[in-house]
Amino acid sequence: MREVKITKESVELYKILKFEGLVSSGGEAKTIIDHGQVLVNGEVETRRRKKILSGDIIEYMNKKLKILPK
């Protein structure tokens, strides 16, 4: 599991997927979220703009990100 530090509390899900290189673009991030391919804290998340907070765990294609405060 990779740890990701965020500089501000509550970052949108699709942005984290894009900025952390799990997808190549924001459009791709939105598509995989729409299709239910992303888990947040073990549950399918279909809201593109879901606010991600410290302590959340994001999973996509057997990759996990744990969100930590900076």
C-alpha positions as CSV (number, residue, x, y, z in Angstrom):
1,M,0.0,0.0,0.0
2,R,1.4,3.4,-1.0
3,E,1.0,6.3,1.3
4,V,-0.1,9.6,-0.2
5,K,0.1,12.9,1.8
6,I,-2.4,15.6,0.9
7,T,-1.7,19.3,1.5
8,K,-5.3,20.2,2.1
9,E,-8.1,18.2,3.7
10,S,-10.7,16.9,1.2
11,V,-9.4,16.3,-2.3
12,E,-11.8,15.0,-5.0
13,L,-11.4,11.3,-5.8
14,Y,-10.8,11.7,-9.5
15,K,-8.0,14.2,-8.9
16,I,-6.1,11.8,-6.6
17,L,-6.4,9.0,-9.2
18,K,-5.0,11.4,-11.9
19,F,-2.2,13.1,-9.8
20,E,-1.0,9.8,-8.3
21,G,-0.7,8.2,-11.8
22,L,-3.3,5.4,-11.4
23,V,-4.9,6.8,-14.6
24,S,-3.5,8.9,-17.5
25,S,-6.2,11.7,-17.4
26,G,-9.0,13.2,-15.5
27,G,-11.4,11.9,-18.1
28,E,-10.2,8.3,-17.6
29,A,-10.5,8.7,-13.9
30,K,-14.1,9.9,-14.2
31,T,-14.9,6.9,-16.5
32,I,-13.5,4.2,-14.2
33,I,-15.3,5.8,-11.2
34,D,-18.6,5.9,-13.2
35,H,-18.2,2.2,-14.0
36,G,-17.7,1.3,-10.3
37,Q,-14.1,0.2,-10.6
38,V,-12.8,2.2,-7.7
39,L,-13.2,1.4,-4.0
40,V,-13.0,3.9,-1.2
41,N,-12.6,2.3,2.3
42,G,-13.6,-1.1,0.8
43,E,-16.8,0.1,-0.9
44,V,-17.6,0.9,-4.5
45,E,-17.6,4.6,-5.0
46,T,-19.3,6.1,-8.1
47,R,-19.2,9.8,-7.1
48,R,-16.4,11.5,-9.1
49,R,-16.1,14.4,-6.7
50,K,-16.3,12.3,-3.6
51,K,-14.2,14.2,-1.0
52,I,-11.3,12.1,0.1
53,L,-10.0,12.7,3.7
54,S,-7.0,11.7,5.7
55,G,-7.3,8.0,6.7
56,D,-9.2,7.0,3.5
57,I,-8.0,4.1,1.5
58,I,-8.5,4.1,-2.3
59,E,-8.2,0.9,-4.3
60,Y,-8.0,0.5,-8.1
61,M,-6.7,-2.4,-10.1
62,N,-5.0,-4.1,-7.1
63,K,-3.3,-0.8,-6.2
64,K,-4.0,0.8,-2.8
65,L,-3.4,4.4,-1.7
66,K,-3.7,5.4,2.0
67,I,-4.3,9.1,2.3
68,L,-2.4,10.9,5.1
69,P,-2.2,14.5,6.2
70,K,0.9,16.4,5.2
